Amino acid sequence: MNLYHELCLPHLTNCVCGMKALSRQREMIVPLAQGRVLEVGMGTALNLPFYDRDKVSCIWGLEPSPGMRKAAEGNVRRSGMPVRWLDLPAATIPLEDGSVDTVLLTFTLCSITDWREALAEMRRVLAPQGRLLFCEHGAAPDRGVLRWQKRITPWWKHVAGGCHLDRPIPRLIEASGFRIAALDAGYAEGVPRLAGYTYRGSAEKG
C-alpha cells in the first residue's frame, strides 16, 4: 500500500482531481485567497492557476506525501508561483499563531484522518480577521445517495487515499470553532452524485 500511495495515487489524484468539473469548482473559490496563504493538502498543486497573483503574498503548501510533492513539480513550475512546502500532517502545522491570512481547503477535508486536530491547527494559525476558504465534497442531503455513500466509504477510502464520501463538511467546520460566513452547496455538474455533492464557502473564527 505504501508503494501505491507514493507512486500510483499521486498520478491518479492529479488525473481525477484535475477534471474540468472540479476545476470549475476550484475556479470559484481559489481566487478569493489573499495575503499569506496556507493551502492544506496541496496535493499535486492543481489550485495554482486559479490564484490571483496580485492578492497573494506567499503560499505555504502543506502536503505530507513525498509522492504528491514530486507529482506537483510540473504544476508548480508551469505556474511560476513560489510555493513553500510544509511536509508535516495537517494536525501539526509548523507556523506561528495568527500568521496566516487565508487557509484554503479544496477536496482535502474528506481524507484527513484527524480532522478535529487539523481544523484546530488551522484555526490556531489563522489571523483574527482571516478566512478559511473551502471547497469540499461530502454528505449528500438525499437519503438514497447518502445511504450509498455510507455503504461505499469503508472500502472506497482504502483505494482513494483515505477519502470519505459521507462527511458532513459544514458541521465539522463549525464543531471546530469556526463560524460559516458564506455557503453554497449542490451537486457538481459532470461528477457522479456519490462524490459530487459539494460544499463551497468561507468561514471565520467563531
Phi and psi restraints in degrees (value plus and minus 20) as a CYANA .aco file:
   2 ASN   PHI     -83.7   -43.7
   2 ASN   PSI     -64.2   -24.2
   3 LEU   PHI     -83.0   -43.0
   3 LEU   PSI     -59.2   -19.2
   4 TYR   PHI     -81.7   -41.7
   4 TYR   PSI     -67.4   -27.4
   5 HIS   PHI     -86.8   -46.8
   5 HIS   PSI     -54.0   -14.0
   6 GLU   PHI    -112.3   -72.3
   6 GLU   PSI     -46.2    -6.2
   7 LEU   PHI    -128.1   -88.1
   7 LEU   PSI     -61.2   -21.2
   8 CYS   PHI    -113.5   -73.5
   8 CYS   PSI     -67.3   -27.3
   9 LEU   PHI     -78.5   -38.5
   9 LEU   PSI     -62.0   -22.0
  10 PRO   PHI     -77.2   -37.2
  10 PRO   PSI     -61.4   -21.4
  11 HIS   PHI     -94.2   -54.2
  11 HIS   PSI     -54.8   -14.8
  12 LEU   PHI     -85.6   -45.6
  12 LEU   PSI     -62.4   -22.4
  13 THR   PHI     -82.5   -42.5
  13 THR   PSI     -63.8   -23.8
  14 ASN   PHI     -81.2   -41.2
  14 ASN   PSI     -57.3   -17.3
  15 CYS   PHI     -92.7   -52.7
  15 CYS   PSI     -71.4   -31.4
  16 VAL   PHI     -89.1   -49.1
  16 VAL   PSI     -68.0   -28.0
  17 CYS   PHI     -93.6   -53.6
  17 CYS   PSI     -30.8     9.2
  18 GLY   PHI    -111.9   -71.9
  18 GLY   PSI     -14.1    25.9
  19 MET   PHI     -75.4   -35.4
  19 MET   PSI     126.9   166.9
  20 LYS   PHI     -76.9   -36.9
  20 LYS   PSI     -58.8   -18.8
  21 ALA   PHI     -81.7   -41.7
  21 ALA   PSI     -58.8   -18.8
  22 LEU   PHI     -98.6   -58.6
  22 LEU   PSI     -52.0   -12.0
  23 SER   PHI     -82.7   -42.7
  23 SER   PSI     -55.9   -15.9
  24 ARG   PHI     -83.8   -43.8
  24 ARG   PSI     -56.7   -16.7
  25 GLN   PHI     -86.0   -46.0
  25 GLN   PSI     -64.2   -24.2
  26 ARG   PHI     -80.5   -40.5
  26 ARG   PSI     -60.6   -20.6
  27 GLU   PHI     -83.5   -43.5
  27 GLU   PSI     -41.9    -1.9
  28 MET   PHI    -107.2   -67.2
  28 MET   PSI     -34.4     5.6
  29 ILE   PHI    -139.3   -99.3
  29 ILE   PSI     -58.8   -18.8
  30 VAL   PHI     -80.5   -40.5
  30 VAL   PSI     -60.5   -20.5
  31 PRO   PHI     -82.4   -42.4
  31 PRO   PSI     -33.1     6.9
  32 LEU   PHI     -98.5   -58.5
  32 LEU   PSI     -33.6     6.4
  33 ALA   PHI     -86.9   -46.9
  33 ALA   PSI     122.5   162.5
  34 GLN   PHI    -170.3  -130.3
  34 GLN   PSI     141.2   181.2
  35 GLY   PHI      49.1    89.1
  35 GLY   PSI    -158.1  -118.1
  36 ARG   PHI    -105.0   -65.0
  36 ARG   PSI      95.8   135.8
  37 VAL   PHI    -128.6   -88.6
  37 VAL   PSI     114.1   154.1
  38 LEU   PHI    -132.3   -92.3
  38 LEU   PSI      92.4   132.4
  39 GLU   PHI    -117.9   -77.9
  39 GLU   PSI      94.8   134.8
  40 VAL   PHI    -110.8   -70.8
  40 VAL   PSI     108.1   148.1
  41 GLY   PHI      49.6    89.6
  41 GLY   PSI      34.0    74.0
  42 MET   PHI     -86.0   -46.0
  42 MET   PSI     -41.9    -1.9
  43 GLY   PHI      37.9    77.9
  43 GLY   PSI    -145.0  -105.0
  44 THR   PHI    -117.3   -77.3
  44 THR   PSI       0.4    40.4
  45 ALA   PHI      44.2    84.2
  45 ALA   PSI      19.5    59.5
  46 LEU   PHI     -92.8   -52.8
  46 LEU   PSI     -35.5     4.5
  47 ASN   PHI    -101.6   -61.6
  47 ASN   PSI     -38.3     1.7
  48 LEU   PHI     -74.1   -34.1
  48 LEU   PSI     -59.6   -19.6
  49 PRO   PHI     -84.7   -44.7
  49 PRO   PSI     -36.4     3.6
  50 PHE   PHI    -118.8   -78.8
  50 PHE   PSI     -24.9    15.1
  51 TYR   PHI     -89.1   -49.1
  51 TYR   PSI     125.7   165.7
  52 ASP   PHI    -108.1   -68.1
  52 ASP   PSI      85.4   125.4
  53 ARG   PHI     -78.3   -38.3
  53 ARG   PSI     -50.9   -10.9
  54 ASP   PHI     -94.4   -54.4
  54 ASP   PSI     -36.3     3.7
  55 LYS   PHI    -122.0   -82.0
  55 LYS   PSI     -37.7     2.3
  56 VAL   PHI    -124.1   -84.1
  56 VAL   PSI     109.5   149.5
  57 SER   PHI    -116.0   -76.0
  57 SER   PSI     -52.0   -12.0
  58 CYS   PHI    -181.4  -141.4
  58 CYS   PSI     136.6   176.6
  59 ILE   PHI    -148.7  -108.7
  59 ILE   PSI     100.9   140.9
  60 TRP   PHI    -115.9   -75.9
  60 TRP   PSI     105.0   145.0
  61 GLY   PHI    -125.0   -85.0
  61 GLY   PSI      85.8   125.8
  62 LEU   PHI    -107.5   -67.5
  62 LEU   PSI      93.7   133.7
  63 GLU   PHI    -171.8  -131.8
  63 GLU   PSI      86.1   126.1
  64 PRO   PHI     -94.5   -54.5
  64 PRO   PSI     -36.2     3.8
  65 SER   PHI    -107.5   -67.5
  65 SER   PSI      98.1   138.1
  66 PRO   PHI     -79.5   -39.5
  66 PRO   PSI     -55.2   -15.2
  67 GLY   PHI     -84.3   -44.3
  67 GLY   PSI     -60.5   -20.5
  68 MET   PHI     -85.9   -45.9
  68 MET   PSI     -64.5   -24.5
  69 ARG   PHI     -83.0   -43.0
  69 ARG   PSI     -58.0   -18.0
  70 LYS   PHI     -84.1   -44.1
  70 LYS   PSI     -65.6   -25.6
  71 ALA   PHI     -87.9   -47.9
  71 ALA   PSI     -40.2    -0.2
  72 ALA   PHI    -100.8   -60.8
  72 ALA   PSI     -34.0     6.0
  73 GLU   PHI     -74.9   -34.9
  73 GLU   PSI     -62.7   -22.7
  74 GLY   PHI     -85.3   -45.3
  74 GLY   PSI     -63.3   -23.3
  75 ASN   PHI     -85.8   -45.8
  75 ASN   PSI     -58.2   -18.2
  76 VAL   PHI     -85.9   -45.9
  76 VAL   PSI     -64.7   -24.7
  77 ARG   PHI     -82.6   -42.6
  77 ARG   PSI     -64.4   -24.4
  78 ARG   PHI     -86.7   -46.7
  78 ARG   PSI     -51.2   -11.2
  79 SER   PHI     -92.8   -52.8
  79 SER   PSI     -50.2   -10.2
  80 GLY   PHI      52.4    92.4
  80 GLY   PSI      -8.6    31.4
  81 MET   PHI    -120.9   -80.9
  81 MET   PSI     117.3   157.3
  82 PRO   PHI     -95.0   -55.0
  82 PRO   PSI     110.5   150.5
  83 VAL   PHI    -141.3  -101.3
  83 VAL   PSI     108.0   148.0
  84 ARG   PHI    -118.7   -78.7
  84 ARG   PSI      85.7   125.7
  85 TRP   PHI     -93.6   -53.6
  85 TRP   PSI     119.0   159.0
  86 LEU   PHI    -139.5   -99.5
  86 LEU   PSI      98.0   138.0
  87 ASP   PHI    -121.6   -81.6
  87 ASP   PSI      11.8    51.8
  88 LEU   PHI    -131.6   -91.6
  88 LEU   PSI     140.5   180.5
  89 PRO   PHI     -83.8   -43.8
  89 PRO   PSI     140.2   180.2
  90 ALA   PHI     -84.7   -44.7
  90 ALA   PSI     -41.0    -1.0
  91 ALA   PHI     -96.8   -56.8
  91 ALA   PSI     -24.9    15.1
  92 THR   PHI    -158.9  -118.9
  92 THR   PSI      63.2   103.2
  93 ILE   PHI    -112.5   -72.5
  93 ILE   PSI      97.2   137.2
  94 PRO   PHI    -102.5   -62.5
  94 PRO   PSI      33.6    73.6
  95 LEU   PHI    -149.2  -109.2
  95 LEU   PSI     137.3   177.3
  96 GLU   PHI     -95.3   -55.3
  96 GLU   PSI     139.1   179.1
  97 ASP   PHI     -76.6   -36.6
  97 ASP   PSI     116.2   156.2
  98 GLY   PHI      42.4    82.4
  98 GLY   PSI       4.9    44.9
  99 SER   PHI    -115.4   -75.4
  99 SER   PSI     -18.7    21.3
 100 VAL   PHI    -142.5  -102.5
 100 VAL   PSI     115.6   155.6
 101 ASP   PHI    -107.8   -67.8
 101 ASP   PSI     -52.8   -12.8
 102 THR   PHI    -157.5  -117.5
 102 THR   PSI     109.0   149.0
 103 VAL   PHI    -125.5   -85.5
 103 VAL   PSI     107.5   147.5
 104 LEU   PHI    -134.9   -94.9
 104 LEU   PSI     108.3   148.3
 105 LEU   PHI    -144.5  -104.5
 105 LEU   PSI      97.2   137.2
 106 THR   PHI    -151.1  -111.1
 106 THR   PSI      94.8   134.8
 107 PHE   PHI      30.7    70.7
 107 PHE   PSI      27.4    67.4
 108 THR   PHI    -145.0  -105.0
 108 THR   PSI     -61.8   -21.8
 109 LEU   PHI     -82.3   -42.3
 109 LEU   PSI     -42.4    -2.4
 110 CYS   PHI     -85.7   -45.7
 110 CYS   PSI     -43.4    -3.4
 111 SER   PHI    -134.1   -94.1
 111 SER   PSI     -19.4    20.6
 112 ILE   PHI    -100.9   -60.9
 112 ILE   PSI     100.1   140.1
 113 THR   PHI     -84.1   -44.1
 113 THR   PSI     -73.7   -33.7
 114 ASP   PHI    -115.2   -75.2
 114 ASP   PSI      48.1    88.1
 115 TRP   PHI     -83.9   -43.9
 115 TRP   PSI     -52.3   -12.3
 116 ARG   PHI     -83.5   -43.5
 116 ARG   PSI     -69.9   -29.9
 117 GLU   PHI     -85.0   -45.0
 117 GLU   PSI     -58.3   -18.3
 118 ALA   PHI     -85.2   -45.2
 118 ALA   PSI     -66.2   -26.2
 119 LEU   PHI     -87.9   -47.9
 119 LEU   PSI     -52.9   -12.9
 120 ALA   PHI     -84.1   -44.1
 120 ALA   PSI     -59.4   -19.4
 121 GLU   PHI     -87.8   -47.8
 121 GLU   PSI     -60.4   -20.4
 122 MET   PHI     -81.7   -41.7
 122 MET   PSI     -60.9   -20.9
 123 ARG   PHI     -85.5   -45.5
 123 ARG   PSI     -57.6   -17.6
 124 ARG   PHI     -83.7   -43.7
 124 ARG   PSI     -64.8   -24.8
 125 VAL   PHI    -102.1   -62.1
 125 VAL   PSI     -33.2     6.8
 126 LEU   PHI     -95.2   -55.2
 126 LEU   PSI     114.7   154.7
 127 ALA   PHI     -84.8   -44.8
 127 ALA   PSI     135.4   175.4
 128 PRO   PHI     -72.1   -32.1
 128 PRO   PSI     -58.6   -18.6
 129 GLN   PHI    -120.8   -80.8
 129 GLN   PSI      -6.1    33.9
 130 GLY   PHI     -97.5   -57.5
 130 GLY   PSI     154.4   194.4
 131 ARG   PHI    -151.3  -111.3
 131 ARG   PSI     123.0   163.0
 132 LEU   PHI    -116.4   -76.4
 132 LEU   PSI      97.7   137.7
 133 LEU   PHI    -122.9   -82.9
 133 LEU   PSI     114.1   154.1
 134 PHE   PHI    -159.0  -119.0
 134 PHE   PSI     125.2   165.2
 135 CYS   PHI    -162.2  -122.2
 135 CYS   PSI      82.1   122.1
 136 GLU   PHI    -155.4  -115.4
 136 GLU   PSI     126.0   166.0
 137 HIS   PHI    -113.8   -73.8
 137 HIS   PSI     132.9   172.9
 138 GLY   PHI    -191.0  -151.0
 138 GLY   PSI    -175.0  -135.0
 139 ALA   PHI     -78.1   -38.1
 139 ALA   PSI     108.5   148.5
 140 ALA   PHI    -103.8   -63.8
 140 ALA   PSI     131.5   171.5
 141 PRO   PHI     -97.3   -57.3
 141 PRO   PSI     -37.9     2.1
 142 ASP   PHI    -100.6   -60.6
 142 ASP   PSI     106.7   146.7
 143 ARG   PHI     -77.1   -37.1
 143 ARG   PSI     -62.7   -22.7
 144 GLY   PHI     -83.6   -43.6
 144 GLY   PSI     -63.9   -23.9
 145 VAL   PHI     -86.6   -46.6
 145 VAL   PSI     -65.2   -25.2
 146 LEU   PHI     -81.6   -41.6
 146 LEU   PSI     -58.1   -18.1
 147 ARG   PHI     -80.6   -40.6
 147 ARG   PSI     -62.9   -22.9
 148 TRP   PHI     -91.2   -51.2
 148 TRP   PSI     -54.6   -14.6
 149 GLN   PHI     -78.6   -38.6
 149 GLN   PSI     -63.8   -23.8
 150 LYS   PHI     -88.6   -48.6
 150 LYS   PSI     -55.0   -15.0
 151 ARG   PHI     -89.2   -49.2
 151 ARG   PSI     -60.6   -20.6
 152 ILE   PHI    -102.4   -62.4
 152 ILE   PSI     -52.6   -12.6
 153 THR   PHI     -71.3   -31.3
 153 THR   PSI     -63.1   -23.1
 154 PRO   PHI     -74.7   -34.7
 154 PRO   PSI     -56.0   -16.0
 155 TRP   PHI    -116.8   -76.8
 155 TRP   PSI     -48.9    -8.9
 156 TRP   PHI     -79.2   -39.2
 156 TRP   PSI     -61.8   -21.8
 157 LYS   PHI     -84.7   -44.7
 157 LYS   PSI     -42.6    -2.6
 158 HIS   PHI     -96.1   -56.1
 158 HIS   PSI     -46.4    -6.4
 159 VAL   PHI    -123.7   -83.7
 159 VAL   PSI     -29.9    10.1
 160 ALA   PHI    -137.7   -97.7
 160 ALA   PSI      12.7    52.7
 161 GLY   PHI      47.0    87.0
 161 GLY   PSI      12.8    52.8
 162 GLY   PHI      66.7   106.7
 162 GLY   PSI     -13.1    26.9
 163 CYS   PHI     -85.2   -45.2
 163 CYS   PSI     106.3   146.3
 164 HIS   PHI    -121.8   -81.8
 164 HIS   PSI     108.1   148.1
 165 LEU   PHI    -100.5   -60.5
 165 LEU   PSI     -37.8     2.2
 166 ASP   PHI    -136.0   -96.0
 166 ASP   PSI       3.6    43.6
 167 ARG   PHI    -100.1   -60.1
 167 ARG   PSI     112.3   152.3
 168 PRO   PHI    -101.5   -61.5
 168 PRO   PSI      64.4   104.4
 169 ILE   PHI     -72.1   -32.1
 169 ILE   PSI     -72.8   -32.8
 170 PRO   PHI     -79.4   -39.4
 170 PRO   PSI     -57.1   -17.1
 171 ARG   PHI     -85.2   -45.2
 171 ARG   PSI     -59.5   -19.5
 172 LEU   PHI     -85.4   -45.4
 172 LEU   PSI     -61.7   -21.7
 173 ILE   PHI     -84.5   -44.5
 173 ILE   PSI     -65.4   -25.4
 174 GLU   PHI     -88.0   -48.0
 174 GLU   PSI     -54.2   -14.2
 175 ALA   PHI     -88.3   -48.3
 175 ALA   PSI     -33.0     7.0
 176 SER   PHI    -122.3   -82.3
 176 SER   PSI      -4.8    35.2
 177 GLY   PHI      71.8   111.8
 177 GLY   PSI      -7.0    33.0
 178 PHE   PHI    -119.5   -79.5
 178 PHE   PSI     135.0   175.0
 179 ARG   PHI    -134.1   -94.1
 179 ARG   PSI     101.1   141.1
 180 ILE   PHI     -94.2   -54.2
 180 ILE   PSI     101.6   141.6
 181 ALA   PHI    -114.6   -74.6
 181 ALA   PSI     -49.2    -9.2
 182 ALA   PHI    -170.4  -130.4
 182 ALA   PSI     121.1   161.1
 183 LEU   PHI    -170.0  -130.0
 183 LEU   PSI     111.3   151.3
 184 ASP   PHI    -150.2  -110.2
 184 ASP   PSI     106.6   146.6
 185 ALA   PHI    -153.3  -113.3
 185 ALA   PSI     127.1   167.1
 186 GLY   PHI     147.5   187.5
 186 GLY   PSI     151.3   191.3
 187 TYR   PHI     -94.5   -54.5
 187 TYR   PSI     109.4   149.4
 188 ALA   PHI     -95.9   -55.9
 188 ALA   PSI     108.9   148.9
 189 GLU   PHI     -84.8   -44.8
 189 GLU   PSI     111.9   151.9
 190 GLY   PHI      70.4   110.4
 190 GLY   PSI     -14.7    25.3
 191 VAL   PHI    -140.9  -100.9
 191 VAL   PSI     115.8   155.8
 192 PRO   PHI     -72.8   -32.8
 192 PRO   PSI     120.5   160.5
 193 ARG   PHI     -80.0   -40.0
 193 ARG   PSI     -50.1   -10.1
 194 LEU   PHI     -82.1   -42.1
 194 LEU   PSI     -49.8    -9.8
 195 ALA   PHI    -141.3  -101.3
 195 ALA   PSI      -8.2    31.8
 196 GLY   PHI    -128.9   -88.9
 196 GLY   PSI     -18.2    21.8
 197 TYR   PHI    -101.7   -61.7
 197 TYR   PSI      96.5   136.5
 198 THR   PHI    -134.3   -94.3
 198 THR   PSI     116.2   156.2
 199 TYR   PHI    -128.8   -88.8
 199 TYR   PSI     102.9   142.9
 200 ARG   PHI    -152.4  -112.4
 200 ARG   PSI     108.0   148.0
 201 GLY   PHI     157.0   197.0
 201 GLY   PSI    -178.2  -138.2
 202 SER   PHI    -159.7  -119.7
 202 SER   PSI     135.6   175.6
 203 ALA   PHI    -162.5  -122.5
 203 ALA   PSI     135.7   175.7
 204 GLU   PHI    -145.1  -105.1
 204 GLU   PSI     146.6   186.6
 205 LYS   PHI     -83.7   -43.7
 205 LYS   PSI     111.1   151.1
